[in-house]
């Protein structure tokens, strides 16, 4: 059962909702104030810009000291939902004493600027039908400064490492795709160049035609090898071999063809 505005004011007076002001009490919620924003590196700031897909943890001014028959839940304001934010927060269990934290994520297509003057979230309180037998005593009990993963870091580090490996794998595939596309473009450019060279070489000597073609093919093969080196393409060894053969062929043509 949700607590009413009068009951929430009672929580403030009784020290259950800590560092709160009665002016922020709504019908069945309390409007939370922002103390700071915690970035990926753990540093806290008074404002942040969330680009599409970005997230930040928010530290509230208020905290809770929940008794054995009361739980709390942080909710996103209606206006912020319409702006394009989402909010993730735990259910604060009976017995939990902590500064309130939650995470916001920008799911819109535009950047969103936030600062401590902005209202973002609200907290509601729910009465448990019977007092719990075991109060909360977990890793985030008494959290004042942001603890990140807390004692769960070791338990989840393997999963986070696997995710990073997948990200690196996708980046590698993307680089190879770019390399292959650029190599194909180099081959097409080489074909058109060969056509133009041979059309222009009509009536020339056999030596000049052979040397020109070999130098052209070798040059584009070297370009393809360079692209493969830059973008980790699988074709770079073949391209180097073709460039070397063409260079040797061009030298032999100069020496032996008349």
Secondary structure, DSSP 8 states (H G I E B T S, - for coil): -B--HHHHHHHHHHTSEET--GGGB-SS-EE--EEEEE-TTS-EESEEEE-TT-EEEEEEEEEEE--TTEEEEEEE-HHHHHHTEEEE--EE-TT-EEEEEEEEEE-SSS-EEEETTS--EEEEEEE-SS--SS---STTTT--S--TTGGGHHHHHHHHHHHHHHHHHHHHHHHHHHHHHHHHHHHHHHHHHHHHHHHHTTTS-HHHHHHHHHHHHHHHHHHHHHHHHHHT-TTHHHHHHHHHHHHHHHHHHHHH--
